[in-house]
Amino acid sequence: MIELPVDTPADDVAPAARLAAFAAALADETRAAICMTLLEGRAWTAGELARITAVAPSTVSGHLTRLIDAGICVTERQGRHSYVRIADAATARLLDGLASYAIPDRDAAHAVPVVCAPDPLARARTCYDHFAGRFGMAVTDAMERRGLLRTEGVFELTEAGREWCHRAGVSLAREGRRPLASSCLDWTERRRHLGGLAGARLCAKALGGKWVVRPAGGGRGLLVTEAGERAFGDLLGLGPEAWS
């Protein structure tokens, strides 16, 4: 097994050694299982990955360290928990290509069980002051598809996204140092949804316009009204099937 010396800068290592080190990080059945699980697009805790791969938590911890050191995975803190995900879209495409080559008859994604919140929280809720749950992810995905939001690495509104906010009546007037767009890991969907100023102002616009309302019992849950279905259909081409 070839490993990079700890104190050696990556640029000073021969390309063949770098490739061998990257391949070695994947050359283990448990690490391969972790990567196939993460290809689902969700983030998982180390404990959950231990249960999915049926190995001890201490063993998974060592494997995750290896994957993180190789740049294949990254960790992301959300509340009290630390989650692991594929480092970026390019890495995910590489892993998906390797898996498809090695397992040509596999179903597209490696299906794994998901820990969900009770409905309606899993369907639509607020996360602090922005949308979350399936509804929040549907809004984020639709904005990305339409070129309004970049989600690779740091979330960023495009120029078209700023214009879209203006047309939708979503103010982007600055308040303090809060970024216009930021990512927030959704604890039921295990993917990143839109936060930041744009996410908060869009949520406030929807609440103020009665596009979404709180259930009778209060709390963080949201109900999308008929007015909201029309608004999000017009603005983002979304229908109830996107979050139901």
N, C-alpha and C positions, 0 to 999 in steps of 0.2 A: 504494500500500500504506500502510495506517495503522498506525503503531506507537506504543505508549505511551511518553511521555517517561520516561527512566530514573529521574529523581528525583521523579516524580509519584506520590503515594500512590494506590492503586487506588480508594479511596473518593472521590477528588477528580476522577476521570475520568468524563466523560459516559457514560451507559450505552451509547449507540450506538457510541462510540469503543471501549469495552471489548469489545462484541460483534464489531465489525469486526476488532479486533486478534486475538481468539480465532479467528475464521474465517480470518484471514490465515495463522495458524500452520498451518492444515490445508490451505491452498490451494497445495499442491505435491504432485506425483505421488509423489516419494520419501517425503515425510513421511506421505502417505496410506498408502503401502505399509508403512511402519514401524508405523503405528497398526493396520492390519489384521493384521499379524503379531502384534503384542502383544495383540490381541483374543482370540487363542488362549488367553490366561490365563497364559502362561509369561513369565518374564523372560529377557532375552537380553543378551549383551555387545555393545558397539559393533561389535567385529570380526565377530561372527556376523550382526548386522543388515546390515553392509556386504556380506557374502557373499550373504545372502538377497535384498537389493535390488539387487545387482550394481552397486554404486557404490563409489568409493574410500573407505577408512576416514576420510580427512580430510573428505570430503564428508558422510559420515554424521554425523561429530562435530558439524559445523555445524548439521545438521538436528536432531540430538538436543538441542543447546543451545536451539534455537528452541522445540521442543516442551516442554522442561523449564521454560523461562522463561514459557511460556504456562500452565503448571500442568497440562498434559495428561499428561506423563510425570514420573516420579521415578526417581532412581537409588538402588540399594541395594547396600551393600558386603557381600560374603561371602568371607572368606578373602583371597586375592590378587586377586580379580576384582570388578569393578563391573558390576552388572546394571541394565538399564533395564526398567521396567514401566509400565503404565497407572497413573495416580496413585491412583485409587480406583474403587469400584464405580459411583458415579454418573457419573463420566467415561466409564467403559467402556460403560454403558448408552446414554449420549448418542452415543458413536462408533458403537456397534452400530446404533442407530436411524438415524443418518445413512447408514451403509453399506447398510442394508436398503432405505432410501428410494432411494438412488442406484443400487443393484444389486438389484432386487426378486427376481431369479431366482438369487441367489447361494446356495451352500450355507452353512449357519449360520456355521461358523467358517472363517477363511482358513487352510487347512492348510499347515503349514511343516515341514520336517524337524527332528527333535529329536536332539540329541547325547545318547546314553544310555550309562550304565555297563553293563558286562557283567552278565548275570544271574549270581548271585542278588542282587547289590548293588542293581540297579535295582528289584528286586521288594520287598525288605525289608532294612533295615540300621539301624544306629544312627548318629546324627549327634551326636557328643559323647556325651550320655547320654540321648537321646530318640529316638523312632522317626523314620525317614525312608524315602525311596523311595515306591513305590506304596502300600505298607502304611501308612506314616506319613501320606500324604495321605488314604487311605481313612478312617483314624481321625479326622483333623482334619475332613474333610468331614462325616462322620457326626455328630460332636459339634456342628458348626454346624447341620446339618439339624434336630437334636433340641433346639435351643435351649440347649445346654450351653456354647457358646462363641461369642463375638462375634469376627468376623474383619475387620470394617471398620475400617481404620486400625490402631490398637493392639489386639492380641489381648487378650481379657478373658474370664475365666470368669464366667458368669452365676450367679445364686443357685441355679438348677436345676443348673448344672454343679458347684457346690460340694457340693450334696446328692448328686449322682451319684457324685462322687469318694468321699464318705463311705460310700455304699452299696457301692461297688466295692472298698472297703478301700484306697483311695489316700490316703495321709496328705498333708495340706496344711500341716502344722506348719512354721512359718517357720524358715528358716536364713539368717541374714545379710540382705542386701538384695535377694536374687534375687526377681524378680516371680513371682506365681503362674502367669501365662501370658505367653508372649512368642512372637513369630513368628521363624522361621528359614527363609531361602530354600533350598529343596531344589534341589541342583545338577543332578539328573536330571529332575525333574518341572518345575522352573522356576516353582514356586508356593511359597507360604509354608505351612509345617507348624507344628504345635504344639511349642513348646519351653518354657522356663521350668521352675518347680518342678513344676507339674502334669504337664508332659510327661516330666520326669525320673522323677518318682515312679510314673507309670503304667508307664513302661518297666521300672523296677525291680520293680514288682509283677508284671509279666508274666514277667520273667526268673526271679524267685523262685518263682513258681507254675508254672514250666515251660510257660507259654502260648507262649513263644517260646524257642528255644535257638540257640546258636551252631553253625555247621556244624563237622564234624570237624576241618577245617583251621584253625579259629579265625578271627580277623579280625572285621570289622564286620558281616558278613552275618548275617541272622536267618532262622530257619525257624519258621514257625507250626505248632505241634503240633495234634493232634486236640483236646487240652484247650483250646488257644488258640482254635481254630475255634468250639468250644462257648461259651467265655467271651465272645469278641467278638461272637458271634451273639446271646447273651443280653443283653450290655451295650449293644451299639450296632446290632444288627440286621445285622451284616456277615457275609458269606460269602466263601469263597476267591476267588470271581470278582471281588471288589472289588480284589484286589491281584495276581492271577495274570497 
